[in-house]
Amino acid sequence: MTYTLITANRNYSSWSLRPWVLMKALGIAFEDRIEPFTKPVNYEAFREFSPTGQVPVLLDGERTVWDSLGVVLYLAERHPGVWPQDEAARAFAMCGVAEMHGGFSPLRNECPMNVGVRVNKGRLSPALAKDVARLRELFEEGLDRFRGPWLAGQVFTALDAFFAPVAYRIRTYGLDVGLGAAWVDQMLAHPAMHEWEQAALAESWREASHEEELAASGTLTADYRQHA
């Protein structure tokens, strides 16, 4: 039976991107179902298919698997390649995924994901600067220890998938991650990321609260999205 992966808008939904790009990269077949954000709070509508009222959600027959980390852990038990084979790389990847899942709040709040735009961020807040410094450190450590081009070695894993939304944020806001920029370029060039981006650029609908967050994040310098 083929999985169904429920996600939201390509421009906004950073959590959706994680399992989506992982499944695409590993060749795990799924039905792609989009439930767009239509208002600031979509909880009641999303509760029809998600126990948390959030996306992403993976449907496997009668089984519902929710939360991006829950989905990735579920897939890892059923498909090879989610985690690196090398034990040291696997430990690094697991720690990085957990850190991304539970941390980087200033990055999330001050740099909301919006794939199709570019923003002049100006001076970074101390909290955001700390997050960016940590990203640089983590990316450079992974590339140096495991020789790249991916964060845990020569093949794409869950670690890359979990930081995929960050690659878009880095580009959108011009964040400096030092030598980690090599991974950002590698990530943005991946065919699955290209597919996601093309869908994001083709989206004509907008959700007001997400657009307000974008406007508050800095000075918009380019908008490549399709307009209605």
LINKABEL-V416430 format. One line per field, one symbol per residue. ss: DSSP state (H for helix, E for strand, - for the rest). burial: I if it has 9 or more other C-alpha atoms within 8 Angstrom, else O. A space follows every 50 residues. Layout:
ss->???
burial->???
//
This chain:
ss->--EEEEE------HHHHHHHHHHHHH---EEEEE--------HHHH---- ------EEEE--EEEE-HHHHHHHHH----------HHHHHHHHHHHHHH HH--HHHHHH------EEEE-----HHHHHHHHHHHHHHHHHHHHH---E --E----HHHHH-HHHHHHHHHH----HHHHHHHHHHH--HHHHHHHHHH HH-----HHHHHHHHHH-EEEEE-----
burial->OOIIIIIIIIIIIOIIIIIIIIIIIOOOOIOOOOOOIOOIOIIOOIIOOI OOIIIIIIIIOOOIIIIIOIIIOIIIOOOOIIIIOOOOIIOIIIOIIOII OOOIOIIIOOIIIIIIIIIIIOOOOOOIIOIIIOIIOIIIOIIOOIIIII IIIIOIIIIIIIIIIOIIIIIIIIOOIOOIIOIIOIIIOOOIIIOIIOII IOIOOOIOOIIOIIIOIIOIOOOOIOOO
//
